Structures are given as C-alpha cells and as structure tokens.
Amino acid sequence: MKIENVDSVLAGNSHIVRIVTDTGIEGIGQSACWGYMEATDSVISSFREYLLGKDPLQIDHHWQYLYRMGPFRGSILTAAISAIDIALWDIKGKFLDTSVWQLLGGKMREKIRLHLLMGSDRPDAADQGTTPEGLRLNAMDAVSEGYTAIKIDPLPDGYESMTLSRLIFETRENVAALREGAGLDIDIILEIHRKLTPMNALALADELLEFHPLFYEDPIQIDSIKSQSEIATKTTMPLANGERMHNIWEFREMFELGGSQYARPDVGLAGGITHVKKIASIAESYHSAIVTHNYLGPVITAAACNIDTSIPNFITQEYSTIDESKINKIFNSDWIRNGGYINVPECVGIGINVDFEKLKKQTFESRLKQNIPIRNDGSVGYSV
C-alpha cells in the first residue's frame, strides 16, 4: 500500500488534510494552529513530494522525517505534521480493520468524561453573557444536560486596565456565581487564556482557592516555559498548561521545572496522535494528568478521544458544542455525546468520515480576529 494523494483544504473554519492510498483507503486529519491555518496549509504542500509513494503505515518514521527535513521548528510546522499524523493513524486503523484506540494499547475506560467549554457558542438561559447571574444560569443548564465538569474564562471585560483589587473582586464574583450554579458535585475549570502577569496571576489564584477549581489554566503568556512552571511551584492551586506547546521536549522541560499538575496538549498542534501519546507517558511519570485541548471540531475530538480511551492518566476531555453546530454536520462521527460523556465506540480508524468534495465547497472563515486587548494607556494588554 502506498500514498497516492495528499489533499489539504481550508474550509469552513478549519484546516483539514486527507491522505489517499492506492488501495482506496482514505485518512482524515486536522491541524490546530488556528491563528495561522493558511501557513499550515502551505507547509503541507512542502510535505507532499516526500509523502507520495510512501508506505502510510510507517507513521513514526514519517513523523521524524517531516519534523527534521528542514532546520526550522515551531507551531505551524508541528500543526502540519499533526494533521498528517492523525490521517496516517486513521489509515492504519482502517487497513487493519480496527480502532486507533485499540492500536494504542486498548481500552482503559468505557466512556470519555467531558468538560463543557462554556463560551460564545453556548448562549445561557437568560442571555446574560458573562455576568455572574448569566454564569450561574449557564452552569445550572450544563448540569441539567448531564455534564460533570464545566469551564469558563472568569476574567471580567476590561481586566487589562483594572486595579488588582478590582480584578480580584469581579473575577471572584464570577467564579462564586459559577460555583453556586454548578453545586459541589461538578468540577469547575478556570481558563485564564494567558492574560495575566506572574504577579497578579498568583494573587488572583490565592483568592479563588475557596471555590476549589479542578485547575487554573494558562494564567500567563507562553513565552517562557520556565516562567509557566514557576507559577505551579508558588501556589497550591492546581495548574494546567500546554495548549500552545507543540512537542515532547517542551512538555518534558515543563515537568522538570516543577509544573503542571495537568498537561493540555492539542492533538492537532502537539505532534498528532504519535506525540500526544508520548506526552501522556511523560506526564504519567510525573503523576500528571492529561486534559487534551480541543475546540476546533469533530476531527480533533475523535483523534483526542482515541488517546483518552487508551491512557491511564486521563481526567476529562474538553468539549465545545461547535461539534454539534450546523457547519460541522458534514462530518459523520462515531464519537457521539451522551449528556456529559461520550461512550467509546467500536469504530474503525479514528472513527470519523467526511464527504471531502462537499467540504471543499464550504467558504473558508479565518479564526484570527486580531482582537488583542489594549489598556487605557494605549499599550498592549497581554504584554508584561
């Protein structure tokens, strides 16, 4: 069996890759460097000449070759490799007529626990947005649907120009309302989206401990792995990092430096199924749990769930209702949400198919919004 064609398409709000073999088996993958999908699409073009005619089952060999074929690294490169890797695993499962989770070591659990990403794609019951009352109602709604874990960005609008006392007060009000709506039997997750400095991130964490979040995610910018890890050593709040990291070496350094308790690799960015499985093993050796990042759609969900099924240190899978949106009806997935869980299916490959010709007809919508917050003094809000 040889690779006969490599298709890369920007469609809808996604970058999807399809690899076709000379036997007619097709594999599908997706990249997750969502800010620069056009660049990732271009990298696939540079891979095509090497991949054509190759044995698609030599997945790890192809990973190493593609990663080292040029003297450059970065998230755009690993996102492209991730999409190829997922598609190759899909082909291998279909060739052997079994699921990818079976190839990764077999089933560790019968169902995948989800945590709901509560964002703009999910209007709350009273259309009150990110106000405390809106968050309380939103949490109650999620609980009624069967979720046992929920996640929000708790920072108030205008946080970048607030005094520390105002930032803490308003964030605490949001988290208190979320906990009230969720109750004590639901895990809450606080996603900070890399918006704070080490100083105010630590001060805020201390004030939110009373609500017992499952974890406090990405409080500072990802410019320094060392700085991220140091946060974990200076607070008793469980920390999560990794959704913007993109290889096993970065994760190894993060753990060696002291953090985090929860690793957040994205299968579409951190090297595909091949490397996220390795990241899970590194995390296991540090008694750290895996919570795979995911908000781009059903292909990433399917790939991530195959890993979740097969590893011992899985906690919860990020899930966005964008999977169930109209734009993603074109995908036919075996990984179907049932309340707050997905039952592990006896699928073939990664467990998802798409009509690629229909996909290519979808108008591409860039996700890069360039809406960086600006402080009252005119400086960039994310900078230190």
C-alpha positions as a Markdown table, in Angstrom:
| # | Residue | x | y | z |
|---|---|---|---|---|
| 1 | Met | 0.0 | 0.0 | 0.0 |
| 2 | Lys | 1.4 | 3.4 | -1.0 |
| 3 | Ile | 0.3 | 7.0 | -0.5 |
| 4 | Glu | -1.3 | 8.2 | -3.8 |
| 5 | Asn | -2.5 | 11.7 | -2.9 |
| 6 | Val | -2.3 | 14.3 | -0.1 |
| 7 | Asp | -5.1 | 16.9 | -0.1 |
| 8 | Ser | -5.1 | 20.0 | 2.1 |
| 9 | Val | -8.1 | 22.2 | 2.3 |
| 10 | Leu | -9.1 | 25.4 | 4.1 |
| 11 | Ala | -12.9 | 25.1 | 4.5 |
| 12 | Gly | -15.4 | 26.4 | 7.0 |
| 13 | Asn | -13.3 | 27.5 | 9.9 |
| 14 | Ser | -10.9 | 24.5 | 9.7 |
| 15 | His | -7.8 | 23.2 | 8.0 |
| 16 | Ile | -8.4 | 19.5 | 7.1 |
| 17 | Val | -6.0 | 17.1 | 5.5 |
| 18 | Arg | -6.9 | 13.9 | 3.6 |
| 19 | Ile | -4.4 | 11.2 | 2.6 |
| 20 | Val | -5.5 | 8.7 | -0.1 |
| 21 | Thr | -3.7 | 5.4 | -0.7 |
| 22 | Asp | -3.5 | 3.4 | -3.9 |
| 23 | Thr | -5.9 | 0.8 | -2.3 |
| 24 | Gly | -8.6 | 3.5 | -1.9 |
| 25 | Ile | -8.3 | 3.8 | 1.9 |
| 26 | Glu | -8.6 | 7.4 | 3.0 |
| 27 | Gly | -7.4 | 9.0 | 6.2 |
| 28 | Ile | -8.5 | 12.4 | 7.6 |
| 29 | Gly | -6.6 | 14.7 | 9.9 |
| 30 | Gln | -6.9 | 18.3 | 11.2 |
| 31 | Ser | -4.4 | 21.0 | 12.3 |
| 32 | Ala | -4.9 | 23.2 | 15.3 |
| 33 | Cys | -2.6 | 26.2 | 14.7 |
| 34 | Trp | -5.9 | 28.1 | 14.3 |
| 35 | Gly | -4.4 | 31.6 | 14.0 |
| 36 | Tyr | -2.3 | 30.7 | 11.0 |
| 37 | Met | -4.2 | 28.0 | 9.2 |
| 38 | Glu | -3.2 | 29.4 | 5.8 |
| 39 | Ala | 0.5 | 29.0 | 6.7 |
| 40 | Thr | -0.1 | 25.4 | 7.9 |
| 41 | Asp | -1.8 | 24.6 | 4.6 |
| 42 | Ser | 1.3 | 25.9 | 2.8 |
| 43 | Val | 3.6 | 23.6 | 4.8 |
| 44 | Ile | 1.5 | 20.6 | 3.7 |
| 45 | Ser | 2.5 | 21.4 | 0.1 |
| 46 | Ser | 6.1 | 21.1 | 1.1 |
| 47 | Phe | 5.4 | 17.6 | 2.6 |
| 48 | Arg | 3.6 | 16.3 | -0.4 |
| 49 | Glu | 6.6 | 15.4 | -2.6 |
| 50 | Tyr | 8.1 | 13.3 | 0.2 |
| 51 | Leu | 4.9 | 11.5 | 1.1 |
| 52 | Leu | 3.7 | 10.4 | -2.3 |
| 53 | Gly | 4.6 | 6.8 | -2.9 |
| 54 | Lys | 5.5 | 6.1 | 0.7 |
| 55 | Asp | 4.1 | 3.3 | 2.9 |
| 56 | Pro | 1.5 | 5.1 | 5.1 |
| 57 | Leu | 1.9 | 2.5 | 7.9 |
| 58 | Gln | 5.4 | 3.8 | 8.8 |
| 59 | Ile | 3.9 | 6.6 | 10.9 |
| 60 | Asp | 6.7 | 7.4 | 13.4 |
| 61 | His | 9.3 | 7.3 | 10.6 |
| 62 | His | 7.4 | 9.8 | 8.6 |
| 63 | Trp | 6.9 | 12.0 | 11.7 |
| 64 | Gln | 10.7 | 12.1 | 12.3 |
| 65 | Tyr | 11.5 | 12.8 | 8.6 |
| 66 | Leu | 8.9 | 15.6 | 8.3 |
| 67 | Tyr | 10.0 | 17.3 | 11.6 |
| 68 | Arg | 13.7 | 17.2 | 10.6 |
| 69 | Met | 13.6 | 17.8 | 6.8 |
| 70 | Gly | 14.4 | 21.5 | 7.4 |
| 71 | Pro | 16.4 | 23.4 | 10.1 |
| 72 | Phe | 13.3 | 25.1 | 11.4 |
| 73 | Arg | 10.7 | 24.4 | 14.2 |
| 74 | Gly | 7.5 | 25.9 | 15.5 |
| 75 | Ser | 3.8 | 25.5 | 16.0 |
| 76 | Ile | 3.0 | 25.9 | 12.3 |
| 77 | Leu | 5.3 | 23.0 | 11.4 |
| 78 | Thr | 4.1 | 20.7 | 14.1 |
| 79 | Ala | 0.4 | 21.6 | 13.3 |
| 80 | Ala | 1.0 | 20.4 | 9.7 |
| 81 | Ile | 2.7 | 17.2 | 11.0 |
| 82 | Ser | -0.1 | 16.7 | 13.4 |
| 83 | Ala | -2.7 | 16.7 | 10.6 |
| 84 | Ile | -0.6 | 14.3 | 8.6 |
| 85 | Asp | -0.1 | 12.1 | 11.6 |
| 86 | Ile | -3.8 | 11.9 | 12.5 |
| 87 | Ala | -4.6 | 11.0 | 8.9 |
| 88 | Leu | -2.0 | 8.2 | 8.8 |
| 89 | Trp | -3.3 | 6.7 | 12.0 |
| 90 | Asp | -6.8 | 6.8 | 10.5 |
| 91 | Ile | -5.5 | 4.9 | 7.5 |
| 92 | Lys | -3.7 | 2.3 | 9.7 |
| 93 | Gly | -6.8 | 1.6 | 11.7 |
| 94 | Lys | -8.9 | 1.2 | 8.5 |
| 95 | Phe | -6.2 | -1.0 | 6.9 |
| 96 | Leu | -6.2 | -3.3 | 10.0 |
| 97 | Asp | -10.0 | -3.0 | 10.4 |
| 98 | Thr | -9.8 | -1.8 | 14.0 |
| 99 | Ser | -9.9 | 1.4 | 16.0 |
| 100 | Val | -6.9 | 3.6 | 16.7 |
| 101 | Trp | -7.6 | 3.3 | 20.4 |
| 102 | Gln | -7.1 | -0.5 | 20.0 |
| 103 | Leu | -3.7 | 0.1 | 18.3 |
| 104 | Leu | -2.7 | 2.5 | 21.1 |
| 105 | Gly | -2.9 | -0.2 | 23.7 |
| 106 | Gly | -6.6 | -1.0 | 24.0 |
| 107 | Lys | -9.5 | 0.3 | 26.1 |
| 108 | Met | -8.8 | 1.8 | 29.6 |
| 109 | Arg | -12.3 | 3.1 | 30.1 |
| 110 | Glu | -15.8 | 2.6 | 28.6 |
| 111 | Lys | -16.7 | 6.3 | 28.3 |
| 112 | Ile | -15.0 | 9.6 | 28.0 |
| 113 | Arg | -15.8 | 12.3 | 30.6 |
| 114 | Leu | -16.4 | 15.7 | 29.0 |
| 115 | His | -16.0 | 19.2 | 30.4 |
| 116 | Leu | -18.1 | 21.8 | 28.6 |
| 117 | Leu | -16.3 | 24.8 | 27.2 |
| 118 | Met | -18.9 | 27.5 | 28.0 |
| 119 | Gly | -18.2 | 30.3 | 25.6 |
| 120 | Ser | -19.9 | 32.4 | 23.0 |
| 121 | Asp | -21.0 | 29.3 | 21.1 |
| 122 | Arg | -23.3 | 28.5 | 24.0 |
| 123 | Pro | -25.9 | 31.2 | 24.9 |
| 124 | Asp | -27.1 | 31.0 | 28.5 |
| 125 | Ala | -30.6 | 30.6 | 29.6 |
| 126 | Ala | -31.2 | 34.3 | 30.3 |
| 127 | Asp | -28.9 | 35.7 | 27.6 |
| 128 | Gln | -26.9 | 37.5 | 30.3 |
| 129 | Gly | -23.5 | 36.7 | 28.9 |
| 130 | Thr | -20.6 | 36.7 | 31.4 |
| 131 | Thr | -22.3 | 38.4 | 34.2 |
| 132 | Pro | -22.4 | 36.5 | 37.5 |
| 133 | Glu | -26.1 | 35.8 | 37.0 |
| 134 | Gly | -25.6 | 34.6 | 33.4 |
| 135 | Leu | -22.8 | 32.3 | 34.5 |
| 136 | Arg | -24.9 | 30.9 | 37.4 |
| 137 | Leu | -27.7 | 30.1 | 35.0 |
| 138 | Asn | -25.4 | 28.7 | 32.4 |
| 139 | Ala | -23.8 | 26.4 | 34.9 |
| 140 | Met | -27.3 | 25.1 | 36.0 |
| 141 | Asp | -28.2 | 24.5 | 32.4 |
| 142 | Ala | -25.0 | 22.5 | 31.8 |
| 143 | Val | -25.6 | 20.4 | 34.9 |
| 144 | Ser | -29.1 | 19.6 | 33.7 |
| 145 | Glu | -27.7 | 18.3 | 30.5 |
| 146 | Gly | -25.5 | 15.8 | 32.4 |
| 147 | Tyr | -22.1 | 17.5 | 32.4 |
| 148 | Thr | -19.9 | 16.8 | 35.5 |
| 149 | Ala | -17.3 | 19.4 | 34.6 |
| 150 | Ile | -17.5 | 22.9 | 33.1 |
| 151 | Lys | -15.0 | 25.6 | 32.1 |
| 152 | Ile | -15.1 | 29.3 | 31.7 |
| 153 | Asp | -12.8 | 32.3 | 31.3 |
| 154 | Pro | -13.7 | 34.1 | 34.6 |
| 155 | Leu | -11.9 | 37.4 | 33.9 |
| 156 | Pro | -14.2 | 40.5 | 33.5 |
| 157 | Asp | -14.3 | 42.7 | 30.5 |
| 158 | Gly | -11.7 | 45.4 | 30.8 |
| 159 | Tyr | -9.5 | 43.3 | 33.1 |
| 160 | Glu | -6.3 | 44.6 | 31.4 |
| 161 | Ser | -6.8 | 48.1 | 32.9 |
| 162 | Met | -8.2 | 47.2 | 36.3 |
| 163 | Thr | -6.5 | 47.7 | 39.6 |
| 164 | Leu | -5.6 | 44.4 | 41.2 |
| 165 | Ser | -8.3 | 44.8 | 43.8 |
| 166 | Arg | -11.0 | 45.4 | 41.2 |
| 167 | Leu | -9.7 | 42.5 | 39.1 |
| 168 | Ile | -9.8 | 40.1 | 42.1 |
| 169 | Phe | -13.3 | 41.4 | 43.2 |
| 170 | Glu | -15.0 | 41.0 | 39.8 |
| 171 | Thr | -13.3 | 37.7 | 39.0 |
| 172 | Arg | -14.3 | 36.3 | 42.4 |
| 173 | Glu | -17.9 | 37.3 | 41.8 |
| 174 | Asn | -17.9 | 35.4 | 38.5 |
| 175 | Val | -16.4 | 32.3 | 40.0 |
| 176 | Ala | -18.7 | 32.4 | 43.0 |
| 177 | Ala | -21.7 | 32.5 | 40.8 |
| 178 | Leu | -20.4 | 29.6 | 38.6 |
| 179 | Arg | -19.8 | 27.5 | 41.7 |
| 180 | Glu | -23.3 | 28.4 | 43.1 |
| 181 | Gly | -24.9 | 27.3 | 39.8 |
| 182 | Ala | -22.8 | 24.2 | 39.5 |
| 183 | Gly | -23.0 | 22.9 | 43.0 |
| 184 | Leu | -20.4 | 20.8 | 44.8 |
| 185 | Asp | -20.7 | 17.7 | 42.6 |
| 186 | Ile | -19.4 | 19.5 | 39.4 |
| 187 | Asp | -15.8 | 20.3 | 38.7 |
| 188 | Ile | -15.2 | 23.9 | 37.6 |
| 189 | Ile | -12.2 | 24.8 | 35.5 |
| 190 | Leu | -10.9 | 28.4 | 35.2 |
| 191 | Glu | -9.2 | 29.2 | 31.8 |
| 192 | Ile | -7.2 | 32.5 | 32.1 |
| 193 | His | -6.1 | 32.5 | 28.4 |
| 194 | Arg | -2.6 | 33.7 | 29.2 |
| 195 | Lys | -3.9 | 37.2 | 30.1 |
| 196 | Leu | -2.1 | 37.9 | 33.4 |
| 197 | Thr | 1.4 | 38.6 | 34.7 |
| 198 | Pro | 3.0 | 36.2 | 37.2 |
| 199 | Met | 2.4 | 38.7 | 40.0 |
| 200 | Asn | -1.4 | 39.2 | 39.5 |
| 201 | Ala | -1.9 | 35.6 | 38.5 |
| 202 | Leu | -0.6 | 34.4 | 41.8 |
| 203 | Ala | -2.6 | 37.0 | 43.8 |
| 204 | Leu | -5.8 | 36.0 | 41.9 |
| 205 | Ala | -5.2 | 32.3 | 42.4 |
| 206 | Asp | -5.0 | 32.7 | 46.2 |
| 207 | Glu | -8.3 | 34.5 | 46.2 |
| 208 | Leu | -10.1 | 31.7 | 44.2 |
| 209 | Leu | -8.9 | 28.7 | 46.2 |
| 210 | Glu | -12.0 | 28.6 | 48.3 |
| 211 | Phe | -14.1 | 27.6 | 45.2 |
| 212 | His | -11.9 | 24.5 | 44.7 |
| 213 | Pro | -11.4 | 24.6 | 40.9 |
| 214 | Leu | -10.2 | 21.4 | 39.3 |
| 215 | Phe | -7.4 | 23.6 | 37.8 |
| 216 | Tyr | -6.3 | 27.1 | 36.9 |
| 217 | Glu | -5.3 | 27.2 | 33.3 |
| 218 | Asp | -2.6 | 29.1 | 31.4 |
| 219 | Pro | -2.5 | 32.2 | 33.7 |
| 220 | Ile | 0.5 | 33.8 | 31.9 |
| 221 | Gln | 1.9 | 34.2 | 28.4 |
| 222 | Ile | 3.6 | 31.1 | 26.9 |
| 223 | Asp | 6.8 | 33.0 | 26.0 |
| 224 | Ser | 8.8 | 31.1 | 28.7 |
| 225 | Ile | 8.3 | 27.5 | 29.8 |
| 226 | Lys | 10.3 | 28.3 | 32.9 |
| 227 | Ser | 8.0 | 31.1 | 34.0 |
| 228 | Gln | 4.9 | 29.0 | 33.4 |
| 229 | Ser | 6.3 | 26.2 | 35.5 |
| 230 | Glu | 7.3 | 28.5 | 38.3 |
| 231 | Ile | 3.7 | 29.5 | 38.8 |
| 232 | Ala | 2.9 | 25.9 | 39.7 |
| 233 | Thr | 5.6 | 25.9 | 42.4 |
| 234 | Lys | 4.3 | 29.1 | 44.1 |
| 235 | Thr | 0.6 | 28.3 | 44.5 |
| 236 | Thr | -1.4 | 25.5 | 45.9 |
| 237 | Met | -4.0 | 25.9 | 43.1 |
| 238 | Pro | -3.7 | 23.0 | 40.7 |
| 239 | Leu | -2.3 | 24.4 | 37.4 |
| 240 | Ala | -2.7 | 23.4 | 33.8 |
| 241 | Asn | -0.5 | 24.3 | 30.8 |
| 242 | Gly | 0.3 | 23.2 | 27.4 |
| 243 | Glu | -2.4 | 24.0 | 24.8 |
| 244 | Arg | 0.1 | 26.2 | 22.9 |
| 245 | Met | 3.1 | 23.9 | 23.4 |
| 246 | His | 4.0 | 21.7 | 20.4 |
| 247 | Asn | 6.4 | 18.9 | 21.1 |
| 248 | Ile | 7.5 | 16.3 | 23.7 |
| 249 | Trp | 10.6 | 18.3 | 24.6 |
| 250 | Glu | 8.7 | 21.4 | 25.7 |
| 251 | Phe | 6.5 | 19.2 | 27.9 |
| 252 | Arg | 9.4 | 17.4 | 29.4 |
| 253 | Glu | 11.0 | 20.8 | 30.3 |
| 254 | Met | 7.8 | 22.0 | 31.8 |
| 255 | Phe | 7.6 | 18.9 | 34.1 |
| 256 | Glu | 11.3 | 19.0 | 35.0 |
| 257 | Leu | 10.9 | 22.7 | 36.1 |
| 258 | Gly | 8.0 | 21.9 | 38.5 |
| 259 | Gly | 4.7 | 22.1 | 36.7 |
| 260 | Ser | 2.0 | 21.5 | 35.9 |
| 261 | Gln | -0.4 | 19.0 | 37.5 |
| 262 | Tyr | -2.5 | 18.9 | 34.3 |
| 263 | Ala | -1.0 | 18.8 | 30.8 |
| 264 | Arg | -3.0 | 20.3 | 28.0 |
| 265 | Pro | -1.6 | 19.1 | 24.6 |
| 266 | Asp | -3.7 | 19.6 | 21.5 |
| 267 | Val | -3.6 | 16.6 | 19.2 |
| 268 | Gly | -3.7 | 19.0 | 16.2 |
| 269 | Leu | -0.7 | 21.0 | 17.4 |
| 270 | Ala | 1.5 | 18.9 | 19.6 |
| 271 | Gly | 2.5 | 16.3 | 17.1 |
| 272 | Gly | -0.6 | 14.4 | 16.4 |
| 273 | Ile | -1.6 | 11.1 | 17.9 |
| 274 | Thr | 2.0 | 9.9 | 17.8 |
| 275 | His | 3.4 | 12.6 | 20.1 |
| 276 | Val | 0.4 | 13.2 | 22.3 |
| 277 | Lys | 0.6 | 9.6 | 23.3 |
| 278 | Lys | 4.2 | 10.1 | 24.2 |
| 279 | Ile | 3.4 | 13.3 | 26.1 |
| 280 | Ala | 0.8 | 11.3 | 28.1 |
| 281 | Ser | 3.5 | 8.9 | 29.1 |
| 282 | Ile | 5.9 | 11.7 | 30.2 |
| 283 | Ala | 3.1 | 13.2 | 32.2 |
| 284 | Glu | 2.3 | 9.9 | 33.8 |
| 285 | Ser | 5.9 | 9.6 | 35.0 |
| 286 | Tyr | 5.4 | 12.9 | 36.9 |
| 287 | His | 2.0 | 11.9 | 38.3 |
| 288 | Ser | 0.4 | 14.5 | 36.0 |
| 289 | Ala | -3.0 | 14.1 | 34.2 |
| 290 | Ile | -3.8 | 14.7 | 30.6 |
| 291 | Val | -6.7 | 17.0 | 29.6 |
| 292 | Thr | -6.4 | 17.4 | 25.9 |
| 293 | His | -7.2 | 20.8 | 24.4 |
| 294 | Asn | -9.9 | 20.8 | 21.9 |
| 295 | Tyr | -12.3 | 23.4 | 20.5 |
| 296 | Leu | -11.9 | 23.2 | 16.7 |
| 297 | Gly | -14.4 | 20.5 | 15.8 |
| 298 | Pro | -15.2 | 16.8 | 15.5 |
| 299 | Val | -12.0 | 15.6 | 13.8 |
| 300 | Ile | -9.9 | 16.8 | 16.7 |
| 301 | Thr | -12.5 | 15.4 | 19.1 |
| 302 | Ala | -12.3 | 12.0 | 17.5 |
| 303 | Ala | -8.5 | 11.9 | 17.5 |
| 304 | Ala | -8.2 | 13.1 | 21.1 |
| 305 | Cys | -10.8 | 10.6 | 22.3 |
| 306 | Asn | -8.8 | 7.7 | 20.9 |
| 307 | Ile | -5.9 | 8.8 | 23.1 |
| 308 | Asp | -8.2 | 9.4 | 26.1 |
| 309 | Thr | -9.5 | 5.9 | 25.8 |
| 310 | Ser | -6.1 | 4.3 | 25.9 |
| 311 | Ile | -4.2 | 6.1 | 28.6 |
| 312 | Pro | -4.3 | 5.7 | 32.4 |
| 313 | Asn | -3.9 | 9.3 | 33.3 |
| 314 | Phe | -6.9 | 10.8 | 31.6 |
| 315 | Ile | -9.2 | 13.1 | 33.6 |
| 316 | Thr | -11.6 | 14.9 | 31.3 |
| 317 | Gln | -11.9 | 15.8 | 27.6 |
| 318 | Glu | -12.5 | 19.4 | 26.6 |
| 319 | Tyr | -15.7 | 19.7 | 24.5 |
| 320 | Ser | -17.3 | 22.5 | 22.6 |
| 321 | Thr | -20.8 | 22.5 | 21.2 |
| 322 | Ile | -19.2 | 23.7 | 18.0 |
| 323 | Asp | -19.0 | 19.9 | 17.3 |
| 324 | Glu | -22.8 | 19.9 | 17.0 |
| 325 | Ser | -23.1 | 23.1 | 15.0 |
| 326 | Lys | -24.5 | 23.4 | 11.5 |
| 327 | Ile | -21.1 | 23.9 | 9.9 |
| 328 | Asn | -20.0 | 20.5 | 11.2 |
| 329 | Lys | -23.0 | 18.5 | 10.2 |
| 330 | Ile | -20.8 | 17.4 | 7.2 |
| 331 | Phe | -18.8 | 15.2 | 9.5 |
| 332 | Asn | -20.1 | 11.7 | 10.4 |
| 333 | Ser | -18.5 | 10.8 | 13.7 |
| 334 | Asp | -18.8 | 7.6 | 15.8 |
| 335 | Trp | -17.9 | 9.7 | 18.9 |
| 336 | Ile | -21.4 | 10.9 | 19.9 |
| 337 | Arg | -22.0 | 12.9 | 23.1 |
| 338 | Asn | -24.5 | 11.4 | 25.5 |
| 339 | Gly | -25.1 | 14.0 | 28.3 |
| 340 | Gly | -21.7 | 14.8 | 29.8 |
| 341 | Tyr | -19.9 | 11.8 | 28.3 |
| 342 | Ile | -19.0 | 10.1 | 25.0 |
| 343 | Asn | -19.3 | 6.3 | 25.0 |
| 344 | Val | -16.3 | 4.7 | 23.5 |
| 345 | Pro | -17.4 | 3.2 | 20.1 |
| 346 | Glu | -16.1 | 0.1 | 18.3 |
| 347 | Cys | -15.0 | 2.3 | 15.4 |
| 348 | Val | -12.6 | 1.8 | 12.6 |
| 349 | Gly | -9.7 | 4.2 | 12.2 |
| 350 | Ile | -10.2 | 7.3 | 14.3 |
| 351 | Gly | -14.0 | 7.0 | 13.8 |
| 352 | Ile | -14.9 | 9.8 | 11.6 |
| 353 | Asn | -15.7 | 10.4 | 7.9 |
| 354 | Val | -16.5 | 13.4 | 5.7 |
| 355 | Asp | -17.6 | 14.0 | 2.1 |
| 356 | Phe | -14.4 | 15.7 | 1.1 |
| 357 | Glu | -15.9 | 17.2 | -2.1 |
| 358 | Lys | -18.7 | 18.9 | -0.1 |
| 359 | Leu | -16.2 | 20.0 | 2.5 |
| 360 | Lys | -14.1 | 21.8 | -0.2 |
| 361 | Lys | -17.2 | 23.8 | -1.2 |
| 362 | Gln | -17.5 | 25.4 | 2.2 |
| 363 | Thr | -16.3 | 29.0 | 2.3 |
| 364 | Phe | -13.2 | 29.4 | 4.5 |
| 365 | Glu | -13.5 | 31.7 | 7.5 |
| 366 | Ser | -10.3 | 32.7 | 9.3 |
| 367 | Arg | -10.3 | 32.4 | 13.1 |
| 368 | Leu | -7.6 | 35.1 | 13.5 |
| 369 | Lys | -9.6 | 38.0 | 14.8 |
| 370 | Gln | -6.7 | 40.3 | 15.9 |
| 371 | Asn | -8.7 | 41.5 | 18.9 |
| 372 | Ile | -5.8 | 42.0 | 21.3 |
| 373 | Pro | -6.9 | 44.0 | 24.3 |
| 374 | Ile | -5.5 | 47.5 | 24.7 |
| 375 | Arg | -5.0 | 49.1 | 28.0 |
| 376 | Asn | -6.3 | 52.6 | 28.8 |
| 377 | Asp | -2.8 | 54.0 | 28.3 |
| 378 | Gly | -2.6 | 52.6 | 24.7 |
| 379 | Ser | -0.3 | 49.6 | 25.5 |
| 380 | Val | -0.9 | 46.0 | 24.5 |
| 381 | Gly | -2.9 | 44.3 | 27.3 |
| 382 | Tyr | -1.1 | 40.9 | 27.1 |
| 383 | Ser | 2.4 | 42.3 | 27.5 |
| 384 | Val | 4.2 | 42.4 | 30.8 |
